[in-house]
Amino acid sequence: MTVVGESWRQQRSEEKRTSILRAAQTLFVEEGYERSSVDAIAALAGVSKRTIYDHFGEKELVYCAVVDRVSAALADAIRTAIDVDLPEACDLRSGLLAFARRVATETFSSSDYVLFRRLSSVRVPRQRIRGTVRNAPKELFVERVARFVGAGALRPAEPWRVAEHFIALTFLLALDTLDPTVPTAWSELDEILVDGVDTFLRAYA
């Protein structure tokens, strides 16, 4: 087989894979996990059922691939926020507060984040996929937290748990407290973030 022929086959394979992921994403969000059959995904993607199994295997793995794809796009924004606001030698309070403000005002309003939240809320058989779906945005933050712990800027603790506490005190509290259907004053959001950062540092700094 010529190089041109092989390149064309790879391109066609990637196009089919992308079509499958887009179709599955649409169905998982609109119909839910259980009602999104492999047959339905194949029909919407314009491919055969066999093609889906060749690319991914079972439906659970299609779901994992969809979440990973969206998670990777969101991770780019989180990586930028970490690099800009949380360099390893930064003042911890000002760095964490700048990071929280950037993520809350820029990332949370992005279509990638909205989609990630909707996919994460889809009811799926967790016992079958637990440990196979990556949360790349959180993993990036956990890695930076681990460096702060290693440098002594945060007290010794399990980095994943430390990151979970920070997220709960800032982002999750803001999401749970503020009504997403009502325009929120910046001062109200910022008050939650400042209180969350200060509470976090009282526990871990």
N, C-alpha and C positions, 0 to 999 in steps of 0.2 A: 504494500500500500504506500502511496506517495505521501510526502510530508503535507501537501495541500489537502489530500483526502483525510488524513488523520486530524489535521487542524479543524476541518469542517465538521467532522464527527464530534470532536470535543466541544465545538461551539454549539452544535445542535443539542448535545447532552446538557450543557449548562443552561441553554434556553429553556429546555423542558423542566429542569430542576427549578429554575426561577419561577416558571409558570405554576408549578405544583405548589411551591411555597406561598405564592401570592393567593392562589385559590384557597389553600388551606387556611391561611390567615383570615381571609374574608369569612369563610364558613365558621371557623372557631369563634370569631367575635360575634357574628350575627346569629348563628344557630346553636352555639354551644358545642361542647366536645362530643357528647353522646350522639347528637343528631347529625354530626358531620361525618358521614361514612366515607370510606375510601372510594366507593363508587361515585359519591357526590363530588368529592375533590377531583377525581379523574375527569368527570363530565365538565366541571367548571374550568379546569385547566386545559381541556382539549387533548388529553393524553389517555392512554389505556391504563387500566388498573394494574396490569403487569409492569408498566413503566414505573409506577409509584413504588411497587415492591422492589424493583430493581435498584431504584435510587435510595430508598429509605428503609424498606422493610415494613414493619407494622405501623399502624396509625399513631401509636404512642411516640414513635420516633419521628414521625412527621411533625407532631406537636412540638417536640423538643427542638427540632431544627428551626421551626418558625420562631419560637421564643428566643433561641440563640441568635437568630438573624436580627431581630429587633433589638435584643440586648446589646449586640455588638455595635449597632448604630448609636445607641444611647451612650455606650461606654466611651465613644470618642469625645462627647461633650464633657463627661465626667473627668476623663483624663486631662483635658485642657484645664478644667477648673482646679484640679489637683496640682498640675504643673505650675500654674500661675499663682494660686493662692496658698498652697501648702508645700513650698519648698522645705527641705529637711531642716534648714537652719532658721526657719521663720519664728516670729513671736507667735506662740501657740494660740492665744486668745484672738488676736487680730487675724491670724491666718484662718482659723476655724470659722470665724464670723464672716470673713470675706467669702470663703468657700460656701457657707450656708446661704449667704445672700445671692451669690451667683447662681447656684443650683436652683434655689427657690424661684428666682425671677426669670431665669433664662431657660433652664432645662425643663422645669415642670410645665411650662407653657408650650413645649415643643410637641409636635405630632408624634414623634418617636416615643416620648414618655407617656403620652395619653394612650397610645397603642400598647405599650408595655404593661401599663396598669390594667387595661382591659383584658389582655391575654392572661395576665397573672391571676385575674379574678375568675377565669373560666374554670368550672368544676371539672376536674380530670381525676382519673384513678391514681392518686398520688403514690399508693403502694407499689405501682408498677414503674413509675418514672422518677421516684425520689432519687436524687443523686445524679441524674443524667441531664437535668436542665441547669445550665450555668446562669449565674447572675453576675455577668461581667462588670456592670457598674459598681456593685457592692464589693466585688472582689478587689477592684482597684483601690477603693477606699480602705479596705481591710489591710491591704499591703502597705499603704502609707501609715496607717495607725500602728502597724507592727514595727515600722521603722522608728516612730516616735517612742514606742514602748522600749525598743532596744537601745535608744539613745538616752533614756532616762527622763524624757520630757513628760511621759505619762507613767503612772505607777505600774508595776508588773501585773499583768492580767492577760487573759486570753484575747488576742486582737479581734477575733470575730465578735465576741461578746461586747467588747468595748465599742466597736463600730455600731453594733445593734443598738446600744444604749444612746449613742450620739444621734443616730437616725431617729430613734423614738422620741427623743427630747426636742428635736428640731423639726424635721420634715414631716414625720407622721403626726406630730401634735398639731402642726399647722394645717395639714390636710384634714384632720379630724375636727378641728375647731372652726375653721373658716368654711363658709358656705360657697362652694364653687360656682353656684348660679348667680351670686351677687358680687359685683365689683368690690374688691377689697382695698382699703386704704393701705398704702405702703407702711405707714406708721404702725398699723395693727399687726401686719405680718412681721415687721422688723422687731416689734416688741417680743413676739413669740420666739423668734430666732435668737435674740440677745439673751433672753431668760434661759433658753435651752442650752446655749453655749456655756453660760456662766454656771448653770446647775451641773452640767457635764464636767466642767473643770474643777468644781468643788469636790466632785467624787473621784476624779482621776488624776488631776494635775499634781 
